[in-house]
């Protein structure tokens, strides 16, 4: 599939923001000592990332003034459900920030962290199911799609929370989140590696014969199936070579999992704070690379006809 950068930025920015907010919400639920000014700034950062993700998603629309119509198919479309849940989650985050700013101790203020956690899980699920529900794309139609969206969001957001805590001197929060962030990164790495191995071993259910309707035993395609490029040849194929796909895959595995895990273990074993900032910085571009591979590795059945050449 063709990875649109607007969708790459949306899913990674929103995913990291959700992970950051979940980490802060769980810390507040657990009674971890945090300075109120730090929590306000961290929640505000999560809100900004969510808004930036929402803004980037609009770049993917052909007719942006018709964006409101996306909610009309909420009964059957996971994209429509995501379009409803995302603004609701942004509003919920803004409400949490306002309650923290006002210092309110009401029942609503105590309930909001739980709502933040539940809302993040719901938003991750809706976003992932947009792809996991497409049964004709074998790479996506698997439980690992939903799991990867959740775990990578949790891992990246937790590492970001630890980096913020380390730079702000929030020792109690860093002590509470550091093992959680390392565990989340490790589990996310294992599941993502499993999905990469699984996707690499998949074979198309269709064949060149069934795609073209020609039942010859040996069939070699010499052209893309049409005389010039079109929507089918642009939107359902990434256009990169296999070597590029392989290199980007190794780059995100190193930058998103291997090197950050090494830095996190270094921070845990030596009680130093600087590795957290480097881990967060490494993960930022690697998240984009991981999501690019997620789309590029997915093989649309129509590419048997339009893209495979002899």
ABEGO torsion letter per residue (X at the ends): XBBBAAAAAAAAAAAAAAAAAAAAAAAAAAGBBBBAAAAAAAAAAAAAAAAAAAAAAAAABABAAAAAAAAAAAAABAAAAAAAAAAAAAAAAAAAAAAAAAGBABAAAAAAAAAAAAAAAAAAAAAAAAAAABAABAAABBAAAAAAAAAAAAAAAAAAAAAAAAAAGBAAAAAAAAAAAAAAAAAAAAAAAAAAAAAAABBBABBAAAAAGBABABBBBABAGBABBBAAAAAABAGBBAAAAAAAAAAAAAAAAAAAAAAAAAAAAAGBAAAAAAAAAAAAAAAAAAAAAAAAABBBAAAAAAABBX
